[in-house]
Amino acid sequence: MKISYGWLKDYLDVELPVDRVSEILTDTGLEVEGVEEFETIKGGLKGVVVGQVKSCIQHPNADKLKCTTVEVANGEILSIVCGAPNVAEGQKVLVATVGTTIYLNSGESFKIKKSKIRGEVSEGMICAEDELGLGDSHDGIMVLPEESEIGMAASKLFSIENDAVIEIGLTPNRTDAMCHYGVARDLRAGLLRKGENHTIQLPSVSTFKVDNN
């Protein structure tokens, strides 16, 4: 049986490392056979932030490249060499900062490093959709709405979800644990044995609306 840790926390007010949750569940008789990390987008867009192009000029040593300066947060300005044909001053864009690992749609990946491109310093990468797994377009960089906040993490902007899927080996006598609520009850019991009292609840359905009565 597979249990979403994110969903489990909707029933139980708890913030614990998933490995500790696995130990407690196994101690209560719900043996955890494995844990699988889940990301809606590989890499979770870690290290990718919203930036604004402050200047954009022709690269002195390459016809198809531009030298840009990009503000990424709190006045921090990065020099970035960009080859996209649609890059322009004033745009809000997605910037992969130095140290970020990019996962391409093709399955390949690479880490962003500070480098020199045709003699000009580049301290990051202004990204296209397919370079971040947000789409298939590679016609140019991804231009964001004007209201996008400079410095905001791309994972927050696009509501990227990360979760851990807990694999439980259920025995036939534990039908009570064949749902997230049942597993949450066992986890609470295990925590009570350790002196930790957490609230168990049913998720709110207050936002649920029937479209047609």
N, C-alpha and C positions, 0 to 999 in steps of 0.2 A: 504494500500500500504506500502511495506517495502522498506526503503532507507538505504543503507550502508553509515555510516558517513565517513568511509575511502574513499569510492568511491566519495562521495560528495566533499571531499577536493581535488580531482583531477580536479574538475571544478571550485572551488572557493578557492582562496588563503586565508585560514582562519585557525586559531588554537584557538578554544574555547572549554570550557567544554561542553559536550554533553547536559547537562541539560539546559545550557543557549541557545544553538541552538534550543532545543525543545520549550523554551519559546518564542523565536523570531518567529519561524515558526507558532506557535499557534496564536500569535498576528497578523500575516499576513493572517490568515484564513485557514492555513493548520494545523488542530488540531492534535497534537501529542497524541496518545492514550497510548503509552508505549514505553519503550526503553529496548532492550535485549542485554546483553553483549555476544559477540561471541569470542571464542578462538579456534584455530585449534587444540590445545592440552589443556586439562583442567589444569588450574593453570598457563599456559603460561611458564612453566619451570622457574618460578621465584625462585631465590636463588640457581639455579643449574649452576655451572661453569666448565670450562675445567681445569683439574689439571694434574700434572705429578707425578707418583709414584717414589719417591726418594729412598725408601728402602722397602724391603718386607722380613719379617722373620717369622718363625713359632711362633704361640702363645704359651707361656710357659705352659698354663693350658688347652689347647683345641687342639685336633688333626686336626680338620677341619677348624680352624680359622688361619688367618694371621694377624700380626701386621704390619701396613704400616705407612710410613710418606709420605704425599702428599703436593706438592707445589701448591697453588691455585692462588696466585697473589702477585706480588711485593716481592717475597721472603718469603711470609707467609707460614709456614709449619703446617699442621694439622696431628695429630695422629689419624688414623682410623683403627678400627678392621674390617676385611673383611672376609667373608666366601666363596667368589667365588673361584672356583678351578683354574681359568685362570689368576688371578691377579699376576702381576710380575713387578719387578723393571724396570723403564724406560718407562712404558706405559703412553700414554695420555688417560685420562679417564674423565668421567662425575661425578662430586662430588656435592652432595646435602649438603649444609652447614647448620650449626645449625640454627634453626628457619624456615627452608623450609618445606612446606607441600607437601608430596608425594601423588599423586593420582594413585592408581593401576588400571590396566585394569579390575579387578574384581569389581570396584566401591568403594572399601574401600580407606580410606585415613588416614595418620598419619603424625605427625610433628616430624622432626629430632631434637633430644635433645643431649646435651653433656651427656655422660653416661659412666659407667664402664661395660665392658663385660668380664666376667671371670677375674676380677681384673685389666684389662687394660683399660686405658682411650680411648674413641672413640669420636672424635669431628666432625663427619659427616658421610656420607655414599657414598661409590662408587657404582654407579647404573648400573643395567641391563636395557635392552630395555623395558621390560614390566613394570618396576617400574616407568618409565617416560612417558609411552604411546607412545613410539617411535617404538614399534614393539611387537611381541609376544614371543620373545626368552627369556628364563630364564636359559640358559645353563651356563651363566657366565656374568661377567660385560661387558659393551660395551667398546671396545677398539677403540679409535679414530685414524685417520691418524696422522703420525708423525708431519706434518706441522701445526696441530691445535695449536692455540695460548693459552698459559697458562693464565688463568684468564678471558678469554672471556666468556661472558654470553652464556649459551646454547641456549637461545631464539634467539640470533643473529646468532649463528653457524648454526642453523637449520631453520632460517628465519621464526620463529613462528609469526603468525599474530593475533593481537587482534583488535577487531572492536566493534562498537556499531550499532545495527540495530534499526532504528527509524520507528515505526509503525504510519503511518498517516491515519486518517480517511477522505478519499477524498469524496467530494460531487460531484454529476453528472456534475455540471457546471465548474469544475476545471480540465478538461482534459489536460490543459497546464502543470499541475503538475504531470502527470503520467509518469515521467521519472526523472532521477537524474539531468539532466540539467535544467529542469523546476523548480525543488525544489531549486536548487542552485541560480536561478534568484530571487526567492522569498526571500531566505535567504539574498542575497545581498541587496535587496530592504529594508528589515527589518533593516539591519545594517546601511544603508544610512540614515534612519530615526533617527537613534541614533548618527549620525555624524561620522560613521566609513565607510570609502571607501575601499572596497576590490576588487581585480581584478577577473573578471570571464573569463574563457577560456575553450576551448575545449582541452581535453587531447591530447598530442602529439602522432602521429602515425608514427613517423620517423623510429622507429625500426621495423615496420611491413614490412615483406618481403613475396612476393608471391613465393612459391616454384616451381610452374610450370605455365609458361605463356601460 
